[in-house]
Structure formats: C-alpha cells, structure tokens
Amino acid sequence: MSDPQRPYGAQDPTRRQEPVHPGEQPPGVFPPPGQASWEPAEPAGPARPRLDAGRYWAGAAATVLVCALIGFAASVIFVEVFDIGLYAPPDAIGAGDDASWAGAGAVFALLAAVVLHLLVVVAPRPRMFFGWLVGLTTVILAVLPFAGNPDPLAGAMTALVWVVLGLAVSSMLGAVLGRTLRGAVTPT
C-alpha cells in the first residue's frame, strides 16, 4: 500500500480484465507516433538489401574494362618486354595472345559480376560467398598452367597473371557492391 491512489497495486480489480482484441485500442494507451490508429505491427524481420542495379552494372562494366586491360598489359609486358612466354588462354576469335589475355580478363570479370548480382538476390551473405568463389576460381586458374610438364617460368608468370586478375576482380567488384547495396548492411 505504498500508493494511496492505488490501494491494490497492479492487481486493481476495477481495471478492465478482458483481453484486448486486434485493432482495439487499450484504454490509456495511444498509438505510436505516425500511426493513425492502434494496429498490431507486423513482426520486423531482417530487411533484404537492395541493389542499385544501374550503378552496380556501371561499376561492373568499368571492372570488365580494367580487367581486360590488365590481361592485355600482362601479355605485352611478359611476352614483348621481358620475353617470358605465357600460357595463353584459348583464342576463340584468332586475334592473338595479347587479345586472348584481354578477353580472358574481361570474361572473368563479367562472369564474376553476374555471379555477385545473383548472390545478392539469393544468398544470405553474398560477399562471403563471392569471396570464396573468386578465390577458389583464381586458385584453379593459377594452378592449371602447371598441369603436365610445363616450363616452370612460363607457368609461374601465367599463375601470377591469374592471381592479379583474381585480386582485381575481387577488390573492384567488392567496392562496387559496397557503394551500390542499399538497405540492411550485412557484415562480410
């Protein structure tokens, strides 16, 4: 009996005891600010992040261009300047080794951009899965030149080119995603 206005405390028999029905406003309780009437709120689940697709694909296109130039530059530097042979990727159009490296860098970046976009749509932690996918793909591409009985120097330099391309794809598309993903921020 600490409060003379409430001799029964919280168990006041004069208070309304029947349950409050959905949509009915309890006595003395006002709706939250910005809400016209008392309605039960829907449970707040984690918000799905949204991708600003236009900006994402502009960044992805820039990544494809940079990776094509990395492949072309690597071919020119190793083959033409240092006279170290590289194991060139398949030349689909017959344009030569320099163009095949440019094409390989562009295709690698383009496929990675498509995969990252799909991961943002369906995966709970797209950056983590993307990092693993690019890392494992880079390892596979870097080890392939050592299959069979290759020239060790050419194999090592070809592996180096693939590692640089993998790092470029991962870092650039990761940065593009960081600037174009809106909504819930998921830790990487």
ZAMARGU-4260 file (C-alpha; in steps of 0.2 Angstrom, whole numbers, plus 5000, padded with zeros to 4 digits):
<rodrens>
0) 5000/5000/5000 | 5013/5012/4995 | 5002/5022/4984 | 4985/5029/4992 | 4978/5031/4974
5) 4981/5013/4970 | 4977/5003/4986 | 4978/4986/4976 | 4994/4990/4966 | 4995/4982/4949
10) 4981/4970/4953 | 4967/4983/4954 | 4950/4974/4952 | 4942/4989/4945 | 4954/4988/4929
15) 4947/4981/4914 | 4952/4962/4913 | 4946/4956/4897 | 4959/4954/4883 | 4962/4967/4870
20) 4957/4962/4853 | 4967/4966/4837 | 4963/4983/4831 | 4956/4989/4848 | 4965/5002/4857
25) 4968/4998/4875 | 4962/5011/4887 | 4975/5025/4891 | 4987/5018/4878 | 4990/5029/4862
30) 4996/5023/4845 | 5014/5025/4841 | 5019/5042/4833 | 5015/5042/4814 | 5001/5029/4816
35) 4983/5034/4814 | 4975/5020/4824 | 4981/5006/4835 | 4985/4991/4824 | 4997/4977/4829
40) 5013/4980/4820 | 5020/4966/4809 | 5035/4957/4816 | 5050/4966/4810 | 5061/4953/4801
45) 5078/4957/4793 | 5077/4968/4778 | 5083/4962/4762 | 5097/4973/4755 | 5093/4981/4738
50) 5105/4983/4724 | 5105/4999/4714 | 5107/4989/4698 | 5111/5004/4686 | 5126/5010/4697
55) 5131/4992/4700 | 5132/4987/4682 | 5141/5004/4678 | 5154/4999/4690 | 5154/4981/4684
60) 5157/4987/4666 | 5172/4998/4672 | 5179/4982/4681 | 5177/4972/4665 | 5187/4986/4656
65) 5200/4987/4669 | 5202/4968/4669 | 5204/4967/4650 | 5217/4980/4651 | 5226/4970/4665
70) 5226/4955/4654 | 5232/4964/4639 | 5246/4973/4649 | 5252/4957/4657 | 5254/4949/4640
75) 5263/4964/4632 | 5274/4966/4647 | 5279/4947/4650 | 5280/4942/4631 | 5285/4958/4622
80) 5296/4967/4635 | 5304/4953/4646 | 5302/4939/4633 | 5294/4927/4645 | 5281/4916/4637
85) 5264/4914/4645 | 5252/4900/4643 | 5238/4910/4634 | 5220/4906/4637 | 5210/4899/4622
90) 5210/4911/4607 | 5192/4910/4602 | 5192/4923/4588 | 5210/4921/4582 | 5216/4938/4587
95) 5232/4933/4595 | 5239/4930/4613 | 5238/4948/4618 | 5219/4949/4613 | 5216/4932/4621
100) 5223/4938/4638 | 5212/4954/4636 | 5197/4943/4633 | 5200/4931/4647 | 5202/4946/4659
105) 5185/4953/4653 | 5176/4937/4653 | 5182/4933/4671 | 5176/4950/4677 | 5160/4949/4668
110) 5156/4931/4675 | 5161/4937/4692 | 5149/4952/4691 | 5134/4941/4686 | 5138/4929/4700
115) 5139/4943/4713 | 5122/4950/4707 | 5114/4933/4708 | 5122/4931/4726 | 5115/4947/4732
120) 5097/4942/4726 | 5098/4924/4734 | 5112/4922/4747 | 5111/4927/4765 | 5129/4934/4765
125) 5134/4937/4747 | 5151/4945/4750 | 5157/4930/4759 | 5151/4918/4746 | 5158/4929/4732
130) 5175/4930/4740 | 5176/4911/4742 | 5170/4908/4724 | 5183/4921/4716 | 5197/4914/4727
135) 5194/4896/4723 | 5192/4900/4704 | 5208/4910/4705 | 5217/4896/4713 | 5211/4884/4700
140) 5216/4895/4685 | 5233/4899/4693 | 5237/4880/4695 | 5231/4875/4678 | 5247/4881/4669
145) 5257/4868/4680 | 5247/4853/4673 | 5258/4841/4663 | 5276/4846/4660 | 5276/4865/4658
150) 5291/4877/4658 | 5292/4882/4676 | 5295/4901/4672 | 5281/4902/4660 | 5269/4893/4672
155) 5274/4904/4687 | 5271/4920/4676 | 5254/4914/4670 | 5249/4909/4688 | 5254/4927/4693
160) 5243/4935/4679 | 5228/4925/4685 | 5231/4929/4704 | 5232/4948/4699 | 5216/4946/4689
165) 5208/4937/4703 | 5213/4951/4716 | 5207/4964/4704 | 5190/4957/4701 | 5188/4953/4720
170) 5193/4970/4726 | 5184/4981/4712 | 5168/4971/4712 | 5168/4971/4731 | 5170/4990/4732
175) 5156/4992/4718 | 5145/4982/4729 | 5149/4992/4744 | 5143/5008/4736 | 5128/5001/4727
180) 5120/4990/4740 | 5106/4999/4750 | 5096/4993/4765 | 5102/4981/4778 | 5121/4980/4779
185) 5127/4963/4781 | 5145/4960/4788 | 5157/4952/4777
</rodrens>
